[in-house]
Protein backbone atom coordinates (compact mmCIF):
# COMPACT_ATOMS: atom_id res chain seq x y z
CA UNK A 1 0.00 0.00 0.00
CA UNK A 2 1.17 3.54 -0.78
CA UNK A 3 1.03 6.66 1.35
CA UNK A 4 -1.39 8.56 -0.87
CA UNK A 5 -4.53 9.87 0.85
CA UNK A 6 -7.44 7.47 0.40
CA UNK A 7 -10.58 9.36 -0.66
CA UNK A 8 -14.09 7.90 -0.64
CA UNK A 9 -16.68 9.59 -2.88
CA UNK A 10 -20.44 9.03 -2.98
CA UNK A 11 -23.62 10.92 -3.92
CA UNK A 12 -27.39 10.55 -4.07
CA UNK A 13 -27.82 11.22 -7.80
CA UNK A 14 -26.41 7.80 -8.83
CA UNK A 15 -23.15 6.55 -10.28
CA UNK A 16 -24.12 8.02 -13.67
CA UNK A 17 -24.55 11.64 -12.57
CA UNK A 18 -22.10 14.14 -14.13
CA UNK A 19 -21.49 15.79 -10.76
CA UNK A 20 -19.85 12.73 -9.22
CA UNK A 21 -17.57 12.25 -12.24
CA UNK A 22 -16.43 15.86 -11.92
CA UNK A 23 -15.76 15.39 -8.21
CA UNK A 24 -13.77 12.21 -8.88
CA UNK A 25 -11.68 14.02 -11.49
CA UNK A 26 -10.84 16.80 -9.01
CA UNK A 27 -10.19 14.42 -6.11
CA UNK A 28 -7.82 12.28 -8.20
CA UNK A 29 -5.28 15.11 -7.93
CA UNK A 30 -5.07 14.53 -4.18
CA UNK A 31 -4.94 10.77 -3.73
CA UNK A 32 -6.41 7.37 -4.51
CA UNK A 33 -10.15 7.59 -5.12
CA UNK A 34 -12.89 5.04 -4.56
CA UNK A 35 -16.27 6.11 -5.94
CA UNK A 36 -19.04 4.10 -4.26
CA UNK A 37 -22.42 5.48 -5.29
CA UNK A 38 -26.04 4.34 -5.62
CA UNK A 39 -26.95 2.43 -8.77
CA UNK A 40 -30.12 4.54 -9.10
CA UNK A 41 -31.06 8.08 -7.94
CA UNK A 42 -31.64 8.32 -4.19
CA UNK A 43 -32.37 12.02 -3.61
CA UNK A 44 -34.22 12.86 -0.41
CA UNK A 45 -33.17 9.64 1.35
CA UNK A 46 -31.42 11.51 4.20
CA UNK A 47 -29.79 8.88 6.47
CA UNK A 48 -31.98 5.99 5.35
CA UNK A 49 -30.39 2.57 5.07
CA UNK A 50 -31.65 -0.69 3.57
CA UNK A 51 -32.82 -3.23 6.14
CA UNK A 52 -35.29 -5.47 4.28
CA UNK A 53 -33.51 -6.22 1.00
CA UNK A 54 -30.13 -7.59 -0.06
CA UNK A 55 -27.49 -5.18 -1.31
CA UNK A 56 -25.31 -5.83 -4.34
CA UNK A 57 -22.04 -4.23 -5.39
CA UNK A 58 -20.94 -3.85 -8.99
CA UNK A 59 -17.53 -2.53 -10.11
CA UNK A 60 -17.39 -0.38 -13.24
CA UNK A 61 -14.52 -0.29 -15.70
CA UNK A 62 -14.12 3.48 -16.06
CA UNK A 63 -10.54 4.20 -17.06
CA UNK A 64 -10.48 7.76 -18.37
CA UNK A 65 -9.69 9.21 -14.92
CA UNK A 66 -6.65 6.98 -14.40
CA UNK A 67 -5.72 3.89 -12.47
CA UNK A 68 -6.05 5.61 -9.08
CA UNK A 69 -9.86 6.03 -9.48
CA UNK A 70 -12.13 3.01 -8.98
CA UNK A 71 -15.91 3.04 -9.49
CA UNK A 72 -18.52 0.87 -7.76
CA UNK A 73 -22.29 1.07 -7.56
CA UNK A 74 -24.51 -0.22 -4.77
CA UNK A 75 -28.20 -1.19 -4.99
CA UNK A 76 -29.03 0.94 -1.97
CA UNK A 77 -28.99 4.37 -0.37
CA UNK A 78 -26.09 6.80 0.06
CA UNK A 79 -25.66 5.62 3.66
CA UNK A 80 -25.57 2.02 2.43
CA UNK A 81 -22.76 3.08 0.08
CA UNK A 82 -20.67 4.51 2.91
CA UNK A 83 -21.24 1.51 5.17
CA UNK A 84 -20.46 -1.04 2.46
CA UNK A 85 -17.42 0.92 1.32
CA UNK A 86 -16.04 0.95 4.85
CA UNK A 87 -16.72 -2.74 5.48
CA UNK A 88 -16.39 -4.47 2.11
CA UNK A 89 -14.68 -2.32 -0.52
CA UNK A 90 -11.99 0.03 0.78
CA UNK A 91 -8.53 -1.35 1.57
CA UNK A 92 -8.31 0.76 4.75
CA UNK A 93 -9.95 3.59 6.67
CA UNK A 94 -10.29 6.57 4.30
CA UNK A 95 -8.56 9.87 4.94
CA UNK A 96 -11.37 11.92 3.42
CA UNK A 97 -14.98 11.46 2.31
CA UNK A 98 -16.54 13.66 -0.39
CA UNK A 99 -20.14 13.63 -1.57
CA UNK A 100 -21.70 15.17 -4.68
CA UNK A 101 -21.42 17.26 -6.58
CA UNK A 102 -25.18 17.19 -5.99
CA UNK A 103 -27.49 18.37 -8.75
CA UNK A 104 -29.62 20.69 -6.59
CA UNK A 105 -29.31 22.83 -3.48
CA UNK A 106 -28.79 21.37 -0.03
CA UNK A 107 -28.99 24.75 1.71
CA UNK A 108 -31.39 25.64 4.52
CA UNK A 109 -33.63 22.81 5.71
CA UNK A 110 -32.63 20.70 2.69
CA UNK A 111 -29.75 19.49 4.85
CA UNK A 112 -32.25 17.40 6.83
CA UNK A 113 -33.70 15.63 3.77
CA UNK A 114 -30.53 15.32 1.70
CA UNK A 115 -29.17 11.91 0.78
CA UNK A 116 -25.90 13.69 -0.01
CA UNK A 117 -25.62 15.01 3.52
CA UNK A 118 -26.88 11.72 4.95
CA UNK A 119 -23.78 10.06 3.52
CA UNK A 120 -21.59 12.89 4.82
CA UNK A 121 -23.07 12.54 8.31
CA UNK A 122 -22.46 8.79 8.21
CA UNK A 123 -18.80 9.34 7.37
CA UNK A 124 -18.53 12.02 10.04
CA UNK A 125 -19.80 9.59 12.68
CA UNK A 126 -17.06 7.19 11.55
CA UNK A 127 -14.44 9.90 12.28
CA UNK A 128 -13.74 10.61 8.60
CA UNK A 129 -13.34 14.27 7.55
CA UNK A 130 -16.34 14.68 5.24
CA UNK A 131 -17.62 17.33 2.83
CA UNK A 132 -20.85 17.52 0.85
CA UNK A 133 -20.83 19.62 -2.34
CA UNK A 134 -24.01 20.83 -4.07
CA UNK A 135 -24.90 23.12 -6.98
CA UNK A 136 -28.20 25.02 -7.04
CA UNK A 137 -29.28 23.46 -10.34
CA UNK A 138 -31.15 20.18 -10.78
CA UNK A 139 -30.22 19.86 -14.45
CA UNK A 140 -28.15 16.86 -15.47
CA UNK A 141 -26.51 19.26 -17.94
CA UNK A 142 -25.56 21.73 -15.19
CA UNK A 143 -22.37 23.73 -15.65
CA UNK A 144 -19.96 22.99 -12.77
CA UNK A 145 -17.04 24.95 -14.22
CA UNK A 146 -17.44 27.97 -11.92
CA UNK A 147 -17.55 25.74 -8.83
CA UNK A 148 -14.65 23.44 -9.76
CA UNK A 149 -11.79 25.75 -8.63
CA UNK A 150 -13.48 26.28 -5.26
CA UNK A 151 -14.06 22.54 -4.83
CA UNK A 152 -10.35 21.99 -5.41
CA UNK A 153 -9.48 24.74 -2.92
CA UNK A 154 -11.78 23.41 -0.20
CA UNK A 155 -10.46 19.86 -0.58
CA UNK A 156 -6.86 21.06 -0.32
CA UNK A 157 -7.64 23.09 2.82
CA UNK A 158 -9.35 20.17 4.55
CA UNK A 159 -6.56 17.75 3.61
CA UNK A 160 -4.01 20.19 5.02
CA UNK A 161 -5.91 21.10 8.19
CA UNK A 162 -8.41 18.33 8.85
CA UNK A 163 -11.77 18.92 10.50
CA UNK A 164 -12.71 18.84 14.19
CA UNK A 165 -14.22 15.63 15.50
CA UNK A 166 -17.98 15.43 14.89
CA UNK A 167 -17.91 18.29 12.35
CA UNK A 168 -18.56 17.98 8.62
CA UNK A 169 -19.14 20.56 5.90
CA UNK A 170 -22.22 21.32 3.80
CA UNK A 171 -20.98 23.34 0.80
CA UNK A 172 -23.35 24.91 -1.73
CA UNK A 173 -22.56 26.78 -4.96
CA UNK A 174 -24.86 29.17 -6.81
CA UNK A 175 -25.50 28.10 -10.41
CA UNK A 176 -25.33 30.10 -13.65
CA UNK A 177 -23.40 33.02 -12.10
CA UNK A 178 -19.84 34.15 -11.50
CA UNK A 179 -19.14 33.01 -7.94
CA UNK A 180 -17.81 35.97 -5.96
CA UNK A 181 -16.19 34.04 -3.11
CA UNK A 182 -16.96 31.80 -0.13
CA UNK A 183 -18.73 32.46 3.18
CA UNK A 184 -18.77 30.28 6.31
CA UNK A 185 -22.32 30.65 7.62
CA UNK A 186 -25.23 28.85 9.29
CA UNK A 187 -28.19 27.09 7.69
CA UNK A 188 -31.13 29.39 7.14
CA UNK A 189 -34.45 28.64 8.80
CA UNK A 190 -36.67 27.68 5.87
CA UNK A 191 -39.66 25.62 4.80
CA UNK A 192 -41.22 24.20 1.65
CA UNK A 193 -44.60 25.28 0.31
CA UNK A 194 -46.95 23.80 -2.28
CA UNK A 195 -45.14 20.53 -1.72
CA UNK A 196 -47.37 18.15 -3.71
CA UNK A 197 -49.28 18.50 -6.97
CA UNK A 198 -52.38 16.36 -7.49
CA UNK A 199 -52.97 14.59 -10.79
CA UNK A 200 -55.38 11.99 -12.10
CA UNK A 201 -54.28 8.75 -13.74
CA UNK A 202 -56.03 7.24 -16.82
CA UNK A 203 -58.31 5.26 -14.49
CA UNK A 204 -59.55 8.42 -12.77
CA UNK A 205 -57.63 7.81 -9.57
CA UNK A 206 -55.72 10.72 -7.96
CA UNK A 207 -51.98 10.59 -7.41
CA UNK A 208 -49.49 13.09 -6.02
CA UNK A 209 -46.05 14.27 -7.14
CA UNK A 210 -43.52 16.02 -4.93
CA UNK A 211 -42.85 19.59 -6.04
CA UNK A 212 -42.93 22.99 -4.32
CA UNK A 213 -40.42 25.71 -3.57
CA UNK A 214 -38.17 26.57 -0.65
CA UNK A 215 -39.02 29.67 1.37
CA UNK A 216 -36.36 31.49 3.40
CA UNK A 217 -38.00 32.23 6.77
CA UNK A 218 -35.40 34.86 7.65
CA UNK A 219 -34.66 36.69 4.39
CA UNK A 220 -33.11 39.68 6.17
CA UNK A 221 -30.57 37.63 8.14
CA UNK A 222 -27.15 38.12 6.58
CA UNK A 223 -25.41 35.17 8.26
CA UNK A 224 -27.17 32.31 6.45
CA UNK A 225 -26.51 30.10 3.45
CA UNK A 226 -29.67 31.08 1.57
CA UNK A 227 -28.81 34.78 1.89
CA UNK A 228 -25.25 34.45 0.59
CA UNK A 229 -26.21 32.06 -2.20
CA UNK A 230 -28.60 34.76 -3.40
CA UNK A 231 -25.62 37.16 -3.37
CA UNK A 232 -23.65 34.82 -5.68
CA UNK A 233 -21.36 33.39 -2.99
CA UNK A 234 -20.55 29.78 -2.22
CA UNK A 235 -21.56 28.84 1.32
CA UNK A 236 -19.88 26.53 3.82
CA UNK A 237 -21.99 25.36 6.76
CA UNK A 238 -20.18 23.42 9.52
CA UNK A 239 -22.65 20.69 10.51
CA UNK A 240 -22.74 17.89 13.06
CA UNK A 241 -24.60 14.57 13.36
CA UNK A 242 -25.21 15.31 17.07
CA UNK A 243 -28.64 16.95 17.13
CA UNK A 244 -28.75 17.46 20.90
CA UNK A 245 -30.07 20.89 21.87
CA UNK A 246 -27.63 21.68 24.66
CA UNK A 247 -29.24 25.04 25.43
CA UNK A 248 -32.35 23.50 27.01
CA UNK A 249 -30.85 20.63 29.01
CA UNK A 250 -30.71 22.56 32.29
CA UNK A 251 -34.21 24.03 32.00
CA UNK A 252 -35.70 20.69 30.92
CA UNK A 253 -33.94 18.94 33.80
CA UNK A 254 -35.96 21.14 36.15
CA UNK A 255 -39.23 20.48 34.30
CA UNK A 256 -38.83 16.71 34.10
CA UNK A 257 -37.08 16.01 37.40
ZIPELIN-V221709 format. One record per pair of residues at least 4 apart in sequence whose ideal C-beta (glycine too) atoms are under 6 Angstrom apart, sorted by the first residue. I is the first residue (numbers start at 0). J is the second residue. D is the distance in whole Angstrom. If there is no record, write none. Layout:
# ZIPELIN-V221709
i: (I | I)
j: (J | J)
d: (D | D)
This chain:
# ZIPELIN-V221709
i: (3 | 3 | 4 | 4 | 4 | 5 | 5 | 5 | 6 | 6 | 6 | 6 | 7 | 7 | 7 | 7 | 8 | 8 | 8 | 8 | 9 | 9 | 9 | 9 | 9 | 9 | 10 | 10 | 10 | 10 | 11 | 11 | 11 | 11 | 11 | 12 | 12 | 12 | 13 | 13 | 13 | 14 | 14 | 18 | 18 | 18 | 19 | 21 | 21 | 22 | 22 | 22 | 23 | 23 | 23 | 23 | 24 | 25 | 25 | 26 | 26 | 27 | 27 | 27 | 27 | 27 | 29 | 29 | 31 | 32 | 33 | 33 | 34 | 35 | 35 | 35 | 35 | 36 | 36 | 37 | 38 | 38 | 41 | 41 | 41 | 42 | 43 | 44 | 44 | 45 | 45 | 46 | 46 | 47 | 48 | 48 | 48 | 49 | 49 | 49 | 54 | 54 | 54 | 55 | 56 | 56 | 57 | 58 | 59 | 61 | 64 | 71 | 73 | 73 | 73 | 75 | 77 | 77 | 77 | 78 | 78 | 78 | 79 | 81 | 81 | 81 | 83 | 84 | 84 | 89 | 93 | 95 | 96 | 96 | 96 | 97 | 98 | 98 | 98 | 98 | 99 | 99 | 99 | 99 | 100 | 100 | 100 | 101 | 101 | 101 | 102 | 102 | 103 | 104 | 104 | 104 | 104 | 105 | 105 | 105 | 105 | 105 | 105 | 106 | 106 | 106 | 106 | 107 | 107 | 107 | 107 | 108 | 109 | 110 | 110 | 110 | 115 | 116 | 116 | 119 | 119 | 119 | 120 | 122 | 122 | 123 | 123 | 123 | 124 | 128 | 128 | 128 | 129 | 130 | 131 | 132 | 132 | 133 | 134 | 134 | 134 | 134 | 135 | 135 | 136 | 136 | 143 | 145 | 146 | 146 | 149 | 156 | 162 | 165 | 165 | 166 | 166 | 167 | 168 | 169 | 169 | 170 | 171 | 171 | 171 | 172 | 173 | 173 | 176 | 178 | 179 | 179 | 180 | 181 | 182 | 182 | 182 | 183 | 184 | 184 | 184 | 184 | 184 | 185 | 186 | 186 | 187 | 187 | 187 | 187 | 188 | 188 | 189 | 189 | 189 | 190 | 191 | 191 | 192 | 192 | 193 | 194 | 195 | 196 | 196 | 197 | 197 | 198 | 199 | 200 | 200 | 215 | 221 | 224 | 224 | 224 | 227 | 227 | 228 | 247 | 251)
j: (30 | 31 | 29 | 30 | 94 | 31 | 93 | 94 | 26 | 30 | 32 | 95 | 33 | 84 | 93 | 96 | 22 | 23 | 34 | 97 | 35 | 36 | 77 | 80 | 98 | 118 | 19 | 36 | 98 | 99 | 41 | 42 | 77 | 114 | 115 | 16 | 40 | 102 | 37 | 39 | 40 | 36 | 72 | 99 | 100 | 102 | 36 | 100 | 143 | 97 | 99 | 100 | 32 | 34 | 64 | 68 | 64 | 150 | 151 | 32 | 97 | 32 | 64 | 65 | 67 | 68 | 154 | 158 | 67 | 68 | 69 | 89 | 70 | 71 | 80 | 84 | 88 | 72 | 80 | 41 | 72 | 74 | 76 | 77 | 114 | 114 | 112 | 76 | 114 | 112 | 117 | 78 | 117 | 76 | 76 | 78 | 79 | 54 | 75 | 79 | 74 | 75 | 79 | 74 | 71 | 73 | 72 | 71 | 70 | 70 | 68 | 88 | 79 | 80 | 83 | 79 | 114 | 117 | 118 | 117 | 118 | 121 | 83 | 118 | 121 | 122 | 87 | 88 | 89 | 93 | 127 | 128 | 122 | 127 | 129 | 130 | 115 | 118 | 119 | 131 | 115 | 131 | 132 | 133 | 132 | 134 | 143 | 105 | 115 | 133 | 137 | 141 | 137 | 109 | 133 | 135 | 171 | 109 | 110 | 113 | 115 | 116 | 133 | 171 | 224 | 225 | 228 | 186 | 187 | 189 | 225 | 189 | 113 | 116 | 169 | 186 | 131 | 131 | 169 | 129 | 131 | 167 | 240 | 127 | 129 | 129 | 167 | 240 | 240 | 157 | 161 | 162 | 167 | 168 | 169 | 150 | 170 | 171 | 141 | 146 | 172 | 174 | 173 | 174 | 141 | 174 | 147 | 178 | 150 | 172 | 233 | 160 | 166 | 239 | 241 | 237 | 239 | 238 | 235 | 236 | 238 | 235 | 224 | 228 | 234 | 233 | 228 | 231 | 231 | 233 | 231 | 232 | 232 | 233 | 227 | 232 | 234 | 235 | 222 | 223 | 224 | 227 | 234 | 223 | 224 | 236 | 215 | 223 | 224 | 225 | 216 | 217 | 213 | 215 | 216 | 214 | 211 | 213 | 211 | 214 | 211 | 211 | 207 | 208 | 210 | 205 | 207 | 206 | 205 | 204 | 206 | 225 | 226 | 228 | 234 | 236 | 232 | 234 | 234 | 251 | 255)
d: (4 | 5 | 6 | 3 | 4 | 5 | 5 | 5 | 5 | 5 | 5 | 5 | 5 | 5 | 4 | 5 | 6 | 6 | 5 | 5 | 6 | 5 | 5 | 5 | 5 | 5 | 5 | 5 | 6 | 6 | 5 | 5 | 5 | 3 | 5 | 4 | 6 | 5 | 5 | 6 | 5 | 4 | 4 | 6 | 4 | 6 | 6 | 6 | 5 | 6 | 6 | 5 | 6 | 5 | 6 | 5 | 6 | 5 | 5 | 5 | 6 | 5 | 6 | 6 | 6 | 5 | 6 | 6 | 5 | 4 | 5 | 6 | 5 | 5 | 5 | 4 | 6 | 6 | 6 | 4 | 4 | 5 | 5 | 6 | 5 | 6 | 5 | 5 | 4 | 6 | 5 | 5 | 4 | 5 | 6 | 5 | 5 | 6 | 4 | 5 | 6 | 5 | 6 | 5 | 6 | 6 | 5 | 5 | 4 | 5 | 4 | 6 | 6 | 5 | 6 | 3 | 4 | 5 | 4 | 5 | 6 | 5 | 6 | 5 | 4 | 6 | 5 | 5 | 5 | 6 | 6 | 5 | 4 | 5 | 4 | 5 | 5 | 5 | 5 | 5 | 6 | 6 | 4 | 6 | 5 | 6 | 6 | 6 | 5 | 4 | 5 | 6 | 4 | 6 | 6 | 4 | 6 | 5 | 6 | 4 | 6 | 6 | 4 | 5 | 4 | 5 | 6 | 6 | 5 | 4 | 5 | 5 | 6 | 5 | 6 | 6 | 5 | 5 | 6 | 4 | 4 | 5 | 5 | 4 | 4 | 5 | 4 | 6 | 5 | 6 | 6 | 4 | 4 | 4 | 5 | 6 | 5 | 5 | 6 | 6 | 5 | 5 | 5 | 5 | 4 | 4 | 6 | 5 | 6 | 4 | 5 | 6 | 5 | 5 | 6 | 5 | 6 | 5 | 6 | 4 | 5 | 5 | 6 | 6 | 5 | 5 | 5 | 5 | 5 | 6 | 5 | 5 | 6 | 5 | 4 | 5 | 6 | 5 | 6 | 6 | 5 | 6 | 5 | 6 | 6 | 5 | 5 | 4 | 6 | 4 | 4 | 5 | 5 | 5 | 5 | 6 | 5 | 6 | 6 | 6 | 5 | 4 | 4 | 5 | 5 | 6 | 6 | 6 | 6 | 5 | 6 | 4 | 6 | 6 | 4 | 6 | 4 | 5 | 6 | 5 | 6)
